[in-house]
Amino acid sequence: MNKPEFVNAVSEKNPSLTKKTVTEVVDSVISTIQETVAAGDSVSFVGFGTFSSKVRAARESINPTTKEKIHIEEKTVPTFKAGKAFKDAVAEASKPKVKTKNKKSGRSKK
């Protein structure tokens, strides 16, 4: 699902909101999360997850094309850790549907 599809889905669930209003709210939420995480803080939504940043240490690696050793500088990257309710919802939705067998009647055959 991309951003316009997301805006449409939210608009359908909230008919009193226009697509323009939903787009503005989504943009505001995203920019606020980006600004907060970039400042070194985290944003937590209980049950959904936590957006934060993490420092990746400098390291040595190998260029796969030239096989030359290269140095990769330390950098800060954004992270997301899913909350329990979100994990449970995804796990439940991805479970295969099991067909139940009809129970036999309590009658015995002669």
Secondary structure, 3 states (H helix, E strand, C coil): CCHHHHHHHHHHHCCCCCHHHHHHHHHHHHHHHHHHHHCCCCEEECCCEEEEEEEECCEEEECCCCCCEEEECCEEEEEEEECHHHHHHHHHHCCCCCCCCCCCCCCCCC
